[in-house]
């Protein structure tokens, strides 16, 4: 572990893949304290995330670091009351409400395309990673704070995004949190700023009398304390835009490399009559959804999941004590050659040939802690892709080389994702 310390920091994705390839489906890392296991067998993964989920909690370093910004929100909470918080937030993600948000997603995408992409007839190079981040930030703002898209709300969105990056940097630091380093001071300052912005928005909404039917309004109606509402707001902003933005950027890259797959998406979307729904896309746009599923297989934004055992259990036929940390990497699982023939190849057809759920496919987690925003994210990606591809042809520039994946809050392209966009002769409206 000491020998590999710098390679773990520089390329954690490569390190995890190499560990699984060399040592198998249960890898014990020699670290002080209770065992830390990388588990890659689908049976063991299902046990930790589903069948024995009550035995395995989120009380891990990964989620404690995230909680420094989000507080004990749905994503990071290891406490039993997360179930009650999920129940209160669930109406915001009901299929009927999500479908009503479809037009908001399309409008937010069109606004960003109009302001961020110049209307040039010739090809232009656009960093689609940055474009996707801006689109996703606007979309999640509409969903969470649709009744109050003020400058104050935009400051909250931007501050949450900045805070997420500070958390990643903090996780890479060897200095204890109590040391008043520049990074620790910035993180504390950002946390205080988020507190002020959230509480101001909550007070404004309470004073308005009508709480609204966006996520903020539903949380207020549910009777949560202001602090609990603040935690859920920040959680949803960070989880709702970082992952979607990264997934969109990688999907556009894969389609730029495969013009046949891109044309098939464009044709399918163009033939569809009426607005594209946020839910039910596998039946409405099967090829487009298969493209998204395959992109999430190759580039799962949530690249690692961790759990800690509350009591002794059995993993891979081995007795493990309470306090054992299980590390599960969708990035590794999605590249198992025995489960995914030609695993490194972009091949959306595999999801049409075999649409059955797979135990080793978990871009949104699994079990009771399955991402509450899964359907929102899938619908958002479908609509954003449709708005982009019916206006532009996306291609790789000359002298193209793929950006390296960077394990950040989500798996993002290192250095951005510059692709060539060419305005179509008759963009679809």
C-alpha positions as CSV (number, residue, x, y, z in Angstrom):
1,X,0.0,0.0,0.0
2,X,2.9,2.4,0.7
3,X,4.5,1.5,-2.6
4,X,1.2,2.1,-4.4
5,X,0.2,5.3,-2.5
6,X,1.0,7.7,-5.3
7,X,-0.5,5.6,-8.1
8,X,-3.7,5.3,-6.0
9,X,-3.9,9.1,-5.8
10,X,-2.9,9.6,-9.5
11,X,-5.1,6.9,-11.0
12,X,-7.5,5.3,-8.5
13,X,-9.6,3.8,-11.4
14,X,-6.6,2.0,-12.8
15,X,-5.4,0.9,-9.4
16,X,-8.8,-0.7,-8.6
17,X,-8.9,-2.5,-12.0
18,X,-5.4,-3.8,-11.5
19,X,-6.1,-5.0,-8.0
20,X,-9.1,-6.9,-9.1
21,X,-7.3,-8.4,-12.1
22,X,-4.3,-9.5,-10.1
23,X,-6.0,-10.7,-6.8
24,X,-9.5,-11.6,-7.8
25,X,-13.0,-10.8,-6.6
26,X,-12.2,-10.2,-2.9
27,X,-9.1,-8.1,-2.3
28,X,-8.0,-7.2,1.2
29,X,-6.0,-4.0,1.5
30,X,-3.3,-4.1,4.2
31,X,-4.4,-1.1,6.2
32,X,-4.5,-0.6,10.0
33,X,-7.7,-1.4,11.8
34,X,-10.7,-3.5,10.5
35,X,-10.4,-5.1,7.0
36,X,-10.9,-3.0,3.9
37,X,-12.1,-5.2,1.1
38,X,-12.5,-4.5,-2.6
39,X,-15.4,-6.8,-3.7
40,X,-16.2,-7.4,-7.3
41,X,-18.3,-10.6,-7.3
42,X,-21.9,-9.7,-8.2
43,X,-23.2,-12.1,-5.5
44,X,-21.2,-10.3,-2.8
45,X,-22.1,-6.9,-4.1
46,X,-25.8,-7.8,-4.0
47,X,-25.4,-9.0,-0.5
48,X,-23.8,-5.8,0.7
49,X,-26.2,-3.4,-1.1
50,X,-29.4,-5.4,-1.0
51,X,-29.9,-8.6,1.0
52,X,-27.9,-7.5,4.0
53,X,-28.2,-3.7,3.5
54,X,-29.2,-3.2,7.2
55,X,-25.9,-4.8,8.2
56,X,-23.9,-2.5,6.0
57,X,-24.1,1.3,6.6
58,X,-22.7,4.4,4.9
59,X,-20.6,5.2,8.0
60,X,-17.4,5.4,5.9
61,X,-14.6,7.9,5.2
62,X,-16.1,8.5,1.8
63,X,-19.5,9.6,3.0
64,X,-18.2,11.4,6.1
65,X,-16.0,13.6,3.9
66,X,-19.0,14.4,1.7
67,X,-21.1,15.1,4.8
68,X,-18.8,17.9,5.7
69,X,-20.6,19.9,2.9
70,X,-24.0,18.1,2.5
71,X,-24.6,17.3,6.2
72,X,-26.5,14.1,6.9
73,X,-28.6,14.3,3.7
74,X,-29.9,11.4,1.7
75,X,-26.6,10.7,-0.1
76,X,-24.3,10.7,2.9
77,X,-26.5,9.8,5.9
78,X,-25.6,6.6,7.8
79,X,-28.4,7.1,10.3
80,X,-31.8,5.2,10.3
81,X,-33.8,8.4,9.8
82,X,-32.6,8.6,6.1
83,X,-35.7,6.5,5.3
84,X,-38.0,9.2,6.6
85,X,-36.1,11.9,4.6
86,X,-36.4,9.7,1.5
87,X,-40.2,9.4,2.0
88,X,-40.6,13.1,2.3
89,X,-38.5,13.8,-0.9
90,X,-40.0,11.0,-2.9
91,X,-43.0,13.0,-4.2
92,X,-40.6,15.3,-6.0
93,X,-39.5,12.3,-8.1
94,X,-42.9,10.8,-8.8
95,X,-43.2,9.9,-12.5
96,X,-46.1,12.3,-13.1
97,X,-44.1,15.2,-11.7
98,X,-41.0,14.2,-13.6
99,X,-42.9,14.2,-16.9
100,X,-44.2,17.7,-16.1
101,X,-40.5,18.7,-15.7
102,X,-39.7,17.5,-19.2
103,X,-40.5,20.9,-20.8
104,X,-38.4,22.7,-18.2
105,X,-35.4,20.5,-19.1
106,X,-35.9,21.2,-22.8
107,X,-36.2,24.9,-22.1
108,X,-33.1,25.0,-19.9
109,X,-31.1,23.2,-22.5
110,X,-32.2,25.5,-25.3
111,X,-31.3,28.6,-23.2
112,X,-27.8,27.3,-22.6
113,X,-27.3,26.3,-26.2
114,X,-28.4,29.7,-27.3
115,X,-26.0,31.5,-25.0
116,X,-23.1,29.1,-24.9
117,X,-22.8,27.9,-28.5
118,X,-22.3,30.5,-31.2
119,X,-24.6,30.1,-34.2
120,X,-21.8,29.6,-36.7
121,X,-22.4,27.7,-40.0
122,X,-19.0,26.1,-40.0
123,X,-17.6,23.6,-37.5
124,X,-16.7,25.0,-34.0
125,X,-14.9,23.4,-31.1
126,X,-16.9,23.4,-27.9
127,X,-15.9,22.0,-24.5
128,X,-19.0,19.8,-24.0
129,X,-17.9,19.0,-20.5
130,X,-18.3,22.6,-19.5
131,X,-21.5,23.0,-21.6
132,X,-23.0,19.9,-19.9
133,X,-22.1,21.2,-16.5
134,X,-23.9,24.5,-17.2
135,X,-26.9,22.7,-18.6
136,X,-27.2,20.3,-15.7
137,X,-26.8,23.1,-13.2
138,X,-29.7,25.0,-14.8
139,X,-31.9,21.8,-15.0
140,X,-31.4,20.9,-11.3
141,X,-32.1,24.5,-10.3
142,X,-35.4,24.3,-12.1
143,X,-36.3,21.0,-10.4
144,X,-35.2,22.0,-6.9
145,X,-35.9,25.7,-6.8
146,X,-38.3,26.3,-9.7
147,X,-40.4,28.7,-7.6
148,X,-37.4,30.9,-6.8
149,X,-34.8,31.0,-9.6
150,X,-33.4,34.3,-8.2
151,X,-29.8,35.4,-8.1
152,X,-29.7,34.0,-4.6
153,X,-30.6,30.6,-5.9
154,X,-28.0,30.7,-8.6
155,X,-25.4,31.6,-6.0
156,X,-26.4,28.5,-4.1
157,X,-26.0,26.3,-7.2
158,X,-22.5,27.7,-7.9
159,X,-21.4,27.5,-4.3
160,X,-22.5,23.8,-4.0
161,X,-20.6,22.9,-7.1
162,X,-17.4,24.6,-5.8
163,X,-17.9,22.9,-2.4
164,X,-18.0,19.4,-4.0
165,X,-14.6,20.0,-5.5
166,X,-13.1,21.1,-2.2
167,X,-14.4,17.9,-0.6
168,X,-12.5,15.8,-3.2
169,X,-9.3,17.9,-2.6
170,X,-9.8,17.4,1.1
171,X,-10.0,13.7,0.7
172,X,-6.6,13.7,-1.1
173,X,-5.0,15.8,1.7
174,X,-2.7,14.2,4.3
175,X,-3.3,17.0,6.8
176,X,-5.9,16.5,9.6
177,X,-9.1,18.5,9.4
178,X,-8.1,20.4,12.6
179,X,-5.0,21.9,10.9
180,X,-5.9,25.4,9.7
181,X,-4.5,24.9,6.2
182,X,-5.7,27.1,3.3
183,X,-7.8,24.2,2.0
184,X,-9.5,23.5,5.4
185,X,-10.2,27.2,5.8
186,X,-11.8,27.4,2.3
187,X,-13.9,24.4,3.0
188,X,-15.2,25.8,6.3
189,X,-15.9,29.1,4.7
190,X,-17.8,27.5,1.9
191,X,-19.8,25.5,4.3
192,X,-20.8,28.6,6.2
193,X,-21.7,30.3,2.9
194,X,-24.0,27.4,2.0
195,X,-25.6,27.6,5.4
196,X,-26.5,31.3,4.9
197,X,-27.7,30.9,1.3
198,X,-29.9,27.9,2.1
199,X,-31.4,29.4,5.2
200,X,-32.2,32.7,3.4
201,X,-34.0,30.7,0.6
202,X,-35.9,28.7,3.2
203,X,-37.0,31.8,5.1
204,X,-38.1,33.5,1.9
205,X,-40.2,30.6,0.8
206,X,-41.8,30.2,4.2
207,X,-42.7,33.9,4.3
208,X,-44.3,33.7,0.8
209,X,-47.1,31.5,2.2
210,X,-47.2,29.2,-0.8
211,X,-44.4,26.7,-0.5
212,X,-44.5,25.5,-4.1
213,X,-44.3,22.0,-5.5
214,X,-40.6,21.8,-6.3
215,X,-38.2,19.9,-4.0
216,X,-37.8,22.8,-1.6
217,X,-41.5,23.3,-1.2
218,X,-42.1,19.6,-0.6
219,X,-39.4,19.5,2.1
220,X,-40.9,22.5,3.8
221,X,-44.4,20.9,3.6
222,X,-43.0,17.7,5.1
223,X,-42.2,19.4,8.4
224,X,-38.4,19.0,8.3
225,X,-36.3,21.4,10.3
226,X,-34.5,24.2,8.5
227,X,-31.1,22.4,9.0
228,X,-32.5,19.2,7.6
229,X,-33.9,21.0,4.6
230,X,-30.6,22.7,4.1
231,X,-28.8,19.3,4.1
232,X,-31.2,17.8,1.5
233,X,-31.0,20.9,-0.8
234,X,-27.2,20.8,-0.9
235,X,-27.2,17.0,-1.4
236,X,-29.6,17.2,-4.3
237,X,-27.7,20.1,-6.0
238,X,-24.4,18.3,-5.8
239,X,-25.7,14.8,-6.6
240,X,-28.1,16.1,-9.3
241,X,-25.7,18.0,-11.5
242,X,-22.2,16.7,-11.1
243,X,-23.1,13.1,-12.2
244,X,-25.5,14.1,-15.0
245,X,-23.0,16.6,-16.5
246,X,-20.2,14.0,-16.5
247,X,-22.4,11.3,-18.0
248,X,-23.6,13.7,-20.8
249,X,-20.0,14.7,-21.7
250,X,-18.9,11.0,-22.0
251,X,-22.1,10.1,-24.0
252,X,-21.4,12.9,-26.5
253,X,-17.8,11.8,-26.9
254,X,-18.9,8.2,-27.6
255,X,-21.4,9.4,-30.2
256,X,-18.9,11.7,-31.8
257,X,-16.6,8.6,-32.2
258,X,-19.5,6.5,-33.6
259,X,-21.4,8.5,-36.2
260,X,-23.7,5.6,-37.1
261,X,-24.9,5.4,-33.5
262,X,-25.3,9.2,-33.5
263,X,-27.4,9.2,-36.7
264,X,-29.6,6.5,-35.3
265,X,-30.3,8.6,-32.1
266,X,-31.0,11.6,-34.3
267,X,-33.4,9.7,-36.5
268,X,-35.2,8.1,-33.6
269,X,-35.7,11.4,-31.8
270,X,-36.8,13.2,-35.0
271,X,-39.4,10.5,-35.7
272,X,-40.9,10.8,-32.2
273,X,-44.1,12.9,-32.1
274,X,-44.5,15.3,-29.3
275,X,-42.4,16.2,-26.3
276,X,-40.0,13.6,-25.0
277,X,-41.1,12.3,-21.6
278,X,-38.8,12.1,-18.6
279,X,-39.9,8.6,-17.8
280,X,-40.6,5.5,-19.9
281,X,-37.9,6.2,-22.4
282,X,-36.9,2.5,-23.1
283,X,-40.3,2.0,-24.7
284,X,-40.4,5.4,-26.5
285,X,-36.8,5.8,-27.6
286,X,-35.2,2.4,-27.2
287,X,-32.0,3.1,-29.1
288,X,-31.4,6.4,-27.4
289,X,-31.9,4.8,-24.0
290,X,-29.5,1.9,-25.0
291,X,-26.9,4.5,-25.9
292,X,-27.3,6.1,-22.5
293,X,-27.2,2.8,-20.6
294,X,-24.0,1.8,-22.5
295,X,-22.4,5.1,-21.8
296,X,-23.2,4.7,-18.1
297,X,-21.6,1.3,-18.2
298,X,-18.4,2.5,-19.7
299,X,-18.2,5.8,-17.7
300,X,-20.3,5.4,-14.5
301,X,-20.2,8.8,-12.8
302,X,-20.4,7.3,-9.3
303,X,-17.2,5.3,-9.6
304,X,-17.0,3.9,-6.1
305,X,-19.4,2.9,-3.4
306,X,-18.4,2.1,0.2
307,X,-20.2,0.4,3.1
308,X,-19.1,-0.5,6.7
309,X,-20.5,-3.6,8.5
310,X,-22.3,-3.0,11.8
311,X,-21.9,-6.7,12.7
312,X,-20.0,-9.8,11.6
313,X,-20.9,-11.1,8.1
314,X,-19.7,-13.4,5.4
315,X,-18.2,-12.1,2.1
316,X,-16.8,-14.4,-0.6
317,X,-17.1,-17.3,1.8
318,X,-14.9,-15.5,4.3
319,X,-15.9,-14.5,7.8
320,X,-15.5,-10.7,8.2
321,X,-15.7,-8.8,11.5
322,X,-17.9,-5.8,12.4
323,X,-16.3,-2.6,11.2
324,X,-15.2,-4.2,7.9
325,X,-15.2,-1.6,5.0
326,X,-16.5,-2.9,1.7
327,X,-15.4,-1.0,-1.4
328,X,-17.5,-1.6,-4.5
329,X,-16.5,0.0,-7.8
330,X,-19.1,0.2,-10.7
331,X,-16.1,1.1,-12.9
332,X,-14.6,-2.3,-12.2
333,X,-17.8,-4.3,-12.2
334,X,-18.8,-2.8,-15.6
335,X,-15.6,-4.1,-17.1
336,X,-15.8,-7.7,-16.1
337,X,-15.1,-9.6,-19.3
338,X,-17.1,-12.6,-18.2
339,X,-20.2,-10.4,-17.8
340,X,-19.6,-7.9,-20.7
341,X,-18.2,-9.4,-23.9
342,X,-15.8,-6.9,-25.5
343,X,-16.1,-4.9,-22.3
344,X,-14.1,-1.9,-23.4
345,X,-16.2,-1.5,-26.6
346,X,-19.0,1.0,-27.0
347,X,-21.8,-1.4,-28.1
348,X,-25.4,-0.1,-27.2
349,X,-27.0,-3.0,-28.9
350,X,-26.1,-5.3,-26.0
351,X,-28.8,-3.5,-23.9
352,X,-31.4,-4.2,-26.6
353,X,-30.4,-7.8,-27.1
354,X,-30.5,-8.5,-23.4
355,X,-32.7,-5.9,-21.6
356,X,-33.0,-7.9,-18.4
357,X,-31.7,-6.2,-15.2
358,X,-28.1,-7.2,-14.5
359,X,-26.7,-7.6,-11.0
360,X,-23.3,-6.3,-12.1
361,X,-24.7,-3.1,-13.6
362,X,-25.1,-0.4,-11.0
363,X,-24.5,3.2,-12.3
364,X,-27.0,4.4,-9.7
365,X,-26.2,2.0,-6.9
366,X,-28.6,-0.8,-5.8
367,X,-30.9,-1.8,-2.9
368,X,-32.7,0.5,-0.6
369,X,-30.1,3.2,-1.1
370,X,-30.7,3.2,-4.9
371,X,-30.3,6.8,-6.1
372,X,-33.7,8.5,-5.7
373,X,-32.9,10.7,-8.7
374,X,-32.2,7.8,-11.1
375,X,-35.3,8.4,-13.3
376,X,-34.7,12.1,-13.3
377,X,-31.1,11.7,-14.5
378,X,-32.1,9.2,-17.2
379,X,-34.9,11.5,-18.5
380,X,-32.7,14.6,-18.3
381,X,-29.9,12.9,-20.3
382,X,-32.4,11.7,-23.0
383,X,-34.0,15.2,-23.4
384,X,-30.6,17.1,-23.4
385,X,-29.2,14.7,-26.0
386,X,-32.2,15.1,-28.2
387,X,-32.0,18.9,-28.1
388,X,-28.3,18.9,-28.9
389,X,-28.3,16.2,-31.6
390,X,-31.3,17.6,-33.5
391,X,-29.4,20.9,-33.8
392,X,-25.8,19.9,-34.2
393,X,-23.6,17.1,-35.6
394,X,-21.0,16.2,-33.0
395,X,-17.6,15.0,-34.2
396,X,-14.1,14.5,-32.9
397,X,-11.7,17.2,-33.8
398,X,-8.6,16.6,-35.9
399,X,-5.7,15.0,-34.0
400,X,-8.3,13.6,-31.5
401,X,-7.3,11.7,-28.5
402,X,-9.7,10.7,-25.7
403,X,-9.4,12.6,-22.4
404,X,-8.3,10.6,-19.5
405,X,-11.0,9.8,-16.9
406,X,-10.5,11.7,-13.7
407,X,-12.1,10.2,-10.5
408,X,-13.5,13.4,-9.0
409,X,-17.0,13.9,-7.4
410,X,-18.0,12.0,-10.6
411,X,-15.8,10.5,-13.3
412,X,-15.0,13.6,-15.4
413,X,-12.8,14.0,-18.5
414,X,-9.5,15.4,-17.4
415,X,-8.9,18.8,-19.1
416,X,-12.4,19.0,-20.5
417,X,-14.0,17.4,-23.6
418,X,-13.4,19.5,-26.7
419,X,-15.6,18.2,-29.5
420,X,-16.5,19.7,-32.9
421,X,-20.1,20.9,-33.3
422,X,-21.6,21.7,-36.7
423,X,-25.0,23.4,-37.0
424,X,-27.4,21.2,-39.0
425,X,-29.1,22.8,-42.0
426,X,-32.6,22.5,-40.6
427,X,-32.4,22.2,-36.8
428,X,-35.3,20.5,-35.2
429,X,-37.4,22.7,-33.0
